[in-house]
Amino acid sequence: MSVISYGENLQDHLLILHGMEDDIVLFKDSVTLAEKLMLLGKKFDFAVSPTSVHPWSTKDYVAAYMLNKIVEHFDRYVGRGPK
């Protein structure tokens, strides 16, 4: 079953990270998911690495960018957790 079929049940803000040269999970699949989420009025962010494959963290600058997006997402929508 495709992740796209679960869009209706999404309740929380979603972060999608994708490398455009990924040959394991195709970029078009994330674009299709984003389109479906827009159609459903769901809240999400989409971070893209134009030159990354599936393990987007192999390039230091991409890893820093994507990890920053994850931290921002958690800070904004999940919280920092117990102190």
N, C-alpha and C positions, 0 to 999 in steps of 0.2 A: 504494500500500500504506500502511496506517495505522501510525503509530508504536506503537500498542497491540500489534500483532503481534510487535514486537521485545522485549517485556517478558521473555520467557523467557531471553534471552541477556544481560540486564543483569547485570554483575558488580560494578560500582562503585556507590558511593552517588550517587544522582541528586538534583539540585535542580530543582524545577519552579517557575517564576515565572509568574504569570498575572494579568492584569487581568480582573475579572469582567464588564466591559462591552465586552470585545474582540469585535468583529464579524468579524474575519478568522479567528482561531483561537478557536472557541467554548469558553467556560468548561467546558461539559459534557464536552468532549473531554478536557480535563485531569483532570476529576473521574473520567471513565471510565478513563483511564490510571492514576490513583492507586488506584482500586479494583482494577484488574488487578494492579498491583504489590503491593498488600496480599495479594491472593489467592495470589500467587506467593511471598510471604515476602521480597520485595525491600526494600532499604533506600533510603529517599528522604525528602526534606523538600519541603514544599509552601508557598510564600509567595504570598499573595494580596493584591491591591490592589482593594478593593471598588469604587472609582469609576474605575478606569483602563481605557482602551481598549488597542489593540495596542501602540502606543509608550508604555509605562507610565512612561517617564522624562520626560514632558512637565511633570509637576508636581514641583517641587523636593523636597518632603517625601517623595513616593513614590520618586523616584529615589534619595534618600539611604537610605531604608529598604531598597529592593531591592538597591542596590549593597553595603550593609552585609551583607545576607544572602549575596551572592556572595562577598565577602571572607571572611566566617566559614566558608563552605563550602570555599573553597580552602585556608584556613588549617587546617581540621580534616581534610580528606580528600585534598588534593592537595599541600599544603606551599607554603611561600613561594618556593621555587626557590633558585637559587644566590645567594650573598651576595657 
